Amino acid sequence: MIQASEFARRRRALLKAIGDGVMIVPTGPVRRRNSDVEYPYRSDSDFYYLSGFPEPEAVLVLCPGRAHGQYILFCRERDAEKEAWNGDRAGLEGAVERYGADDAFPVTDIDDIMPGLMENRSKLYYSMGRHSEFDRRVLGWVNQLRGQARSGVHVPGEFVDPGHLIHDMRLIKSAAERRIMAAAARLSCKAHIAAMEICQPGMWEYQIEAQLLSSFMAGGSRSPAYPSIVGGGQNGCVLHYGSNNAQLQDGDLLLIDAGAELENYAADITRTFPVNGHYSDPQKALYEVVLAAQAAAIEQVRPGNHWNNPHEAAVRVLTEGLVDLGLLQGEVSELIETEAYRPFYMHRTGHWLGMDVHDVGDYKIDDAWRLLEPGMVLTVEPGLYIRAGTGGVDERWWNIGIRIEDDVVVTKTGHKVLTDGVPKSVAEIERVMSGRP
């Protein structure tokens, strides 16, 4: 659990960074699913990172030097009738007492109050373009101040996206964040093992997905971190497959890409295993190539290496393996340079991981790959995908889609794999699926 003191430290860092500016960070809106049914609510990640406030219809404002308090939270007031329908609200008192706001106002009053908070500030820090309806309100406040220019009111002279400040902070995970992510990883590992244990020919992909969701929730997660991918056979060759409605066939592989969200932090794991519990020779051959590529990539995760080092290592091992198996012909270095591997491996080897499954943070700085630092968390997920009909490829390789993904923390001396609780060697997976201890 993130303590109130950590949220406060994050806000203090930003208050110092923005000088005499003002920062506005709204939470995300409630989204309509259909008719009068709403999607389960989840706060905007930047907003939650700074406030810990879980309710909709809220706006965080940072005003350095403001006499009545530098951290202001606009939120819903208490309302007994509405709370009887939809649950308790923190209200203005709770915003101060439980969530650390220096001052709190009804969100319904924001149009009256916000222009005054922006008045005579040098810069306005706001992420334009993320929430179009709220963008219009911000522009309305700016125009209202412009209309008072003859009275000596100054409008912020510069608009700045605060993302570069907030996201650099989010990129380096604190000890508390890493503990939550490790717990989400352990929970997700158990779910993947449970899926291996129940899998058998004739089941449906959605039945495996149901097992994953059940395991997530039984362990304390209220939601997957992203829609689970459960793809058997040819569906495992579709990178963002999401239908999960096909029947599992004897002799096929099953690719599962799924992770739990815990306290707003994501896990992200992919495993690929045989539906019937035994890899065929072609499946095993390709699987061993991907596994070796992942091991080479993970070895490159250490401080001082740059972001692209793991990808380069994975690409080399994958290309060498494809040549060894006869799926590519030529010199490995030339095949890498011409990206001849891309029909079989068309994505990157990983991404940042945190509050968002594809988390924030620049991958390059001044056109150079970012150096890895302790506290960063990333995925390492090479794969090979051979769709039926791939030109020049023997049919025995068709419809084999393999991805192996783990969550890795950069430590002071190297790395730590958070998701190593899920078997990934051929022998380990076949043992789990056979029911042997």
C-alpha positions in Angstrom: 0.0 0.0 0.0 1.3 3.5 -0.9 1.3 5.6 2.3 0.0 9.2 2.4 3.5 10.4 3.0 4.7 9.1 -0.3 1.9 10.8 -2.2 2.9 14.0 -0.3 6.5 13.6 -1.4 5.5 13.3 -5.0 3.4 16.5 -4.8 6.3 18.4 -3.0 8.7 17.4 -5.9 6.3 18.9 -8.4 5.5 22.0 -6.4 9.2 22.7 -6.4 9.6 21.9 -10.1 6.8 24.2 -11.4 8.0 27.4 -9.6 5.3 30.1 -9.9 3.2 28.1 -12.3 0.0 26.2 -11.6 -0.7 22.5 -12.4 -4.1 21.0 -13.2 -4.5 17.3 -13.3 -8.1 15.9 -13.7 -9.0 12.3 -13.1 -10.6 10.4 -16.0 -14.3 10.6 -16.7 -16.9 7.8 -16.1 -17.4 5.9 -19.3 -20.7 4.6 -20.5 -20.7 0.9 -21.5 -24.2 0.8 -22.9 -27.6 2.4 -22.1 -27.4 3.4 -18.5 -24.6 0.9 -17.6 -21.2 2.3 -16.8 -17.8 0.6 -16.9 -16.3 0.0 -13.5 -14.4 3.1 -12.6 -10.7 3.4 -12.5 -8.9 6.7 -11.8 -6.6 8.4 -14.3 -3.1 7.1 -13.5 -1.3 10.5 -13.3 -4.1 11.8 -11.0 -4.0 8.8 -8.7 -0.2 8.8 -8.6 -0.3 12.3 -7.1 -3.4 12.0 -4.9 -4.4 8.4 -4.1 -8.0 9.6 -4.6 -10.1 6.9 -6.1 -13.4 8.8 -7.0 -14.5 10.2 -10.3 -15.4 13.9 -10.9 -12.2 15.1 -9.2 -9.4 17.6 -10.1 -6.1 18.1 -8.5 -4.5 21.5 -8.5 -1.0 22.5 -7.4 -0.5 26.2 -6.6 3.0 26.8 -5.3 3.1 29.6 -2.6 -0.7 29.8 -2.2 -1.3 31.1 1.4 -4.4 28.9 2.0 -2.6 25.7 0.8 -0.7 24.6 -2.2 -2.5 21.3 -2.9 -6.2 21.7 -3.7 -8.6 19.0 -4.5 -12.0 19.6 -6.2 -14.3 16.7 -5.6 -17.9 15.7 -5.1 -19.6 16.7 -1.9 -21.3 14.2 0.5 -24.8 13.4 -0.6 -26.8 11.0 1.5 -29.3 10.2 -1.3 -26.7 9.5 -4.0 -24.5 7.6 -1.5 -27.4 5.3 -0.8 -27.3 4.3 -4.5 -23.6 4.3 -5.3 -21.7 4.1 -2.1 -19.9 6.5 0.3 -18.0 9.6 -0.9 -15.0 11.2 0.8 -16.5 14.7 0.5 -14.6 17.8 1.2 -13.6 16.8 4.7 -12.4 13.4 3.6 -10.3 15.0 0.8 -8.4 17.0 3.5 -8.4 14.5 6.4 -7.9 11.2 4.4 -6.2 12.3 1.2 -3.9 15.1 2.4 -5.4 18.1 0.5 -4.6 21.5 2.0 -7.9 22.8 0.7 -10.9 21.2 -0.9 -13.8 22.6 -2.9 -17.0 21.2 -4.5 -16.2 20.2 -8.1 -19.4 21.9 -9.1 -17.7 25.3 -8.1 -14.6 24.8 -10.2 -15.6 27.2 -13.0 -15.9 30.0 -10.4 -12.7 29.2 -8.5 -10.2 28.0 -11.0 -9.7 31.2 -13.0 -8.6 32.9 -9.7 -6.1 30.2 -9.0 -4.6 30.6 -12.5 -4.5 34.4 -12.3 -1.0 36.0 -12.6 0.7 32.5 -12.8 3.6 32.4 -15.3 2.9 28.9 -16.6 -0.1 26.6 -16.8 0.8 22.9 -16.6 -1.9 20.9 -18.1 -2.0 17.9 -20.5 -4.1 19.2 -23.4 -5.8 16.6 -25.6 -6.3 13.8 -23.1 -9.8 14.8 -22.0 -11.5 16.8 -24.7 -14.4 18.0 -22.6 -12.1 19.2 -19.8 -9.9 20.9 -22.4 -12.8 23.2 -23.3 -13.2 24.2 -19.7 -9.6 25.0 -19.3 -9.6 27.2 -22.4 -12.8 28.9 -21.1 -10.9 29.8 -17.9 -8.0 31.2 -19.9 -10.3 33.3 -22.1 -12.1 34.5 -19.0 -8.8 35.8 -17.6 -7.9 37.4 -21.0 -11.1 39.3 -20.8 -9.8 40.9 -17.5 -6.5 42.0 -19.0 -7.4 45.7 -18.8 -7.9 45.2 -15.0 -4.2 44.2 -14.8 -4.9 40.5 -14.7 -2.1 38.4 -16.2 -2.9 35.1 -18.1 -0.3 32.3 -17.9 2.1 33.1 -20.7 3.1 29.5 -21.4 1.2 26.2 -21.6 3.3 23.2 -20.5 2.4 19.5 -20.6 3.3 18.2 -17.2 3.7 14.7 -18.5 7.5 15.0 -18.8 7.7 15.8 -15.1 5.1 13.3 -13.8 6.2 10.5 -16.1 9.9 10.7 -15.2 8.8 10.4 -11.6 6.6 7.4 -12.4 9.3 5.7 -14.4 11.4 5.1 -11.3 9.4 2.9 -8.9 9.7 3.4 -5.1 10.2 0.5 -2.7 6.5 0.6 -1.9 5.6 0.5 -5.6 7.9 -2.4 -6.2 6.3 -4.4 -3.4 2.9 -3.9 -4.9 4.1 -4.9 -8.3 5.8 -8.0 -6.8 2.5 -8.9 -5.2 0.6 -8.4 -8.4 3.2 -10.6 -10.1 2.9 -13.4 -7.6 -0.9 -13.4 -7.9 -0.6 -13.5 -11.7 1.8 -16.4 -11.6 -0.7 -18.4 -9.6 -3.3 -17.7 -12.2 -1.1 -18.8 -15.1 -0.2 -22.1 -13.3 -3.9 -22.7 -12.6 -4.6 -22.3 -16.3 -1.9 -24.8 -17.2 -3.3 -27.3 -14.7 -6.9 -27.2 -16.0 -6.1 -27.0 -19.8 -7.1 -29.8 -22.0 -8.4 -30.4 -25.6 -12.0 -29.5 -26.1 -12.1 -26.7 -23.6 -12.9 -23.2 -24.9 -10.6 -20.2 -24.7 -13.1 -18.3 -22.5 -13.1 -21.1 -20.0 -9.4 -20.6 -19.5 -9.9 -16.9 -19.3 -12.6 -17.5 -16.6 -10.0 -19.4 -14.6 -7.5 -16.5 -14.9 -10.1 -14.0 -13.7 -11.2 -16.2 -10.9 -7.6 -16.6 -9.7 -7.0 -12.9 -9.9 -10.1 -12.0 -7.9 -9.5 -14.8 -5.3 -6.1 -13.2 -4.7 -7.4 -9.7 -4.1 -7.4 -8.2 -7.6 -10.5 -6.4 -8.7 -9.6 -6.3 -12.4 -7.1 -7.6 -14.9 -4.5 -5.1 -15.9 -5.7 -5.4 -19.5 -8.0 -7.6 -21.5 -6.6 -11.2 -21.3 -5.3 -12.8 -24.5 -6.1 -16.5 -24.6 -5.3 -17.8 -28.1 -5.2 -21.4 -29.2 -3.5 -22.5 -32.4 -3.7 -19.9 -35.1 -5.1 -17.4 -32.7 -1.8 -17.4 -30.9 -0.3 -15.8 -34.0 -2.6 -12.7 -33.6 -0.7 -10.3 -31.4 -3.7 -8.6 -29.8 -6.1 -11.4 -30.1 -9.1 -10.8 -27.8 -12.1 -12.8 -28.9 -11.2 -15.8 -26.7 -14.1 -17.8 -28.1 -12.5 -20.7 -30.0 -12.3 -24.3 -28.9 -8.9 -25.7 -28.0 -7.7 -28.4 -30.3 -5.4 -31.4 -29.5 -2.0 -30.7 -30.8 -2.2 -26.9 -30.7 -0.3 -24.5 -28.5 -2.2 -22.1 -26.2 -0.7 -18.6 -25.8 -1.9 -16.7 -22.7 -1.0 -13.0 -22.2 -2.6 -12.0 -18.9 -1.9 -10.1 -15.7 -3.7 -8.8 -12.6 -4.0 -5.2 -11.5 -3.4 -4.7 -7.8 -3.8 -1.3 -6.1 -3.6 0.3 -9.6 -0.3 -1.5 -10.6 -0.1 -4.0 -13.4 1.5 -7.4 -13.9 2.0 -8.6 -17.4 2.9 -12.3 -18.2 2.8 -14.4 -21.3 3.3 -18.2 -21.4 2.8 -20.6 -24.3 2.1 -24.2 -23.7 0.6 -27.3 -25.4 -3.1 -27.8 -25.1 -2.6 -31.6 -24.6 0.4 -31.1 -22.2 3.2 -32.2 -24.7 5.1 -30.1 -27.2 5.5 -31.5 -30.7 9.0 -31.5 -32.2 8.4 -28.4 -34.3 6.7 -26.6 -31.3 9.5 -27.5 -29.0 12.2 -26.4 -31.5 10.7 -23.0 -31.9 9.9 -22.7 -28.2 13.5 -23.3 -27.3 14.6 -20.5 -29.6 12.2 -18.0 -28.0 13.2 -19.1 -24.5 16.9 -18.7 -25.3 16.2 -15.2 -26.8 14.3 -14.2 -23.7 17.2 -15.4 -21.5 19.7 -13.3 -23.6 17.5 -10.3 -23.4 16.9 -10.5 -19.6 20.7 -10.8 -19.2 21.0 -7.3 -20.8 18.7 -5.7 -18.2 21.2 -3.9 -15.9 22.1 -0.3 -15.0 24.1 1.5 -17.6 22.8 -0.6 -20.5 20.4 1.2 -22.8 16.8 0.4 -23.5 17.5 -1.3 -26.8 20.1 -3.7 -25.5 17.6 -6.4 -24.6 15.8 -6.1 -27.9 19.1 -6.4 -29.9 20.1 -9.5 -27.9 16.7 -11.1 -28.5 16.7 -10.3 -32.2 20.2 -11.9 -32.7 19.2 -15.2 -30.9 15.9 -15.4 -32.7 17.6 -14.8 -36.1 20.2 -17.4 -35.4 17.5 -19.9 -34.4 15.5 -19.2 -37.5 18.6 -19.9 -39.6 19.4 -23.1 -37.7 15.9 -24.3 -38.3 16.0 -23.5 -42.0 13.3 -20.8 -41.8 15.8 -18.1 -42.9 18.8 -18.4 -45.1 21.9 -16.2 -45.1 24.4 -14.5 -42.9 22.9 -13.6 -39.5 24.3 -10.1 -39.4 22.9 -9.3 -42.8 19.5 -10.8 -42.0 19.4 -8.6 -38.9 20.4 -5.5 -40.8 17.7 -6.1 -43.4 15.2 -7.1 -40.8 14.5 -10.4 -42.5 13.2 -11.8 -39.2 10.2 -9.5 -39.2 7.7 -11.8 -40.9 8.2 -14.0 -37.8 8.9 -11.4 -35.1 7.3 -8.0 -35.7 7.2 -6.3 -32.3 9.5 -4.9 -29.8 11.0 -7.0 -26.9 9.4 -5.1 -24.1 7.8 -1.9 -22.7 7.8 0.0 -19.4 5.4 -1.4 -16.8 3.7 0.3 -13.8 0.4 1.8 -13.2 -0.4 1.3 -16.9 0.5 -1.9 -18.6 2.3 0.1 -21.3 3.6 2.5 -18.8 4.8 6.1 -19.2 8.3 7.2 -19.7 10.5 8.1 -22.7 12.4 5.4 -24.4 14.8 7.9 -26.0 16.3 11.1 -24.7 17.7 13.5 -27.4 17.4 10.7 -30.0 19.5 8.3 -27.9 18.2 5.2 -26.2 17.5 5.8 -22.5 19.9 4.2 -20.1 18.4 1.7 -17.6 18.4 2.8 -14.0 17.6 1.1 -10.7 13.9 1.1 -10.0 12.7 0.9 -13.6 10.4 -2.0 -14.4 10.0 -3.4 -17.9 8.7 -6.5 -19.6 10.9 -8.8 -21.7 8.8 -10.6 -24.3 10.3 -12.0 -27.4 8.2 -14.2 -29.7 7.9 -16.1 -33.0 4.6 -16.2 -35.0 4.2 -18.4 -38.1 0.8 -18.0 -39.6 -0.6 -20.6 -42.0 0.4 -19.8 -45.6 3.5 -17.9 -44.7 5.5 -17.9 -47.9 8.3 -20.4 -48.2 7.6 -22.0 -44.8 6.9 -25.7 -44.5 3.4 -26.6 -43.2 4.8 -28.3 -40.1 5.6 -24.8 -38.7 2.2 -23.3 -39.5 0.0 -21.8 -36.8 2.7 -21.9 -34.2 2.6 -18.7 -32.2 5.0 -18.4 -29.2 5.6 -15.5 -26.8 7.3 -15.7 -23.4 7.0 -12.6 -21.2 8.3 -11.7 -17.8 8.3 -8.5 -15.6 11.8 -7.4 -14.7 13.0 -4.8 -12.2 16.3 -3.0 -12.8 18.3 -3.3 -9.5 21.6 -1.6 -8.4 23.6 -4.6 -9.5 21.5 -6.1 -12.3 17.9 -7.2 -12.4 15.2 -9.2 -10.6 12.5 -11.1 -12.4 9.2 -10.6 -10.6 7.3 -13.3 -12.5 9.7 -16.3 -12.3 7.1 -18.2 -10.3 5.5 -19.4 -13.6 7.3 -22.4 -15.2 8.7 -21.7 -18.6 11.0 -24.5 -19.6 9.6 -27.3 -21.6 10.2 -29.9 -18.9 8.7 -27.7 -16.1 5.6 -26.9 -18.1 5.0 -30.5 -19.2 5.4 -31.6 -15.5 2.9 -29.1 -14.3 0.4 -30.1 -17.0 0.8 -33.8 -16.2 -0.1 -33.2 -12.5 3.2 -34.5 -11.2 4.7 -32.6 -8.2 
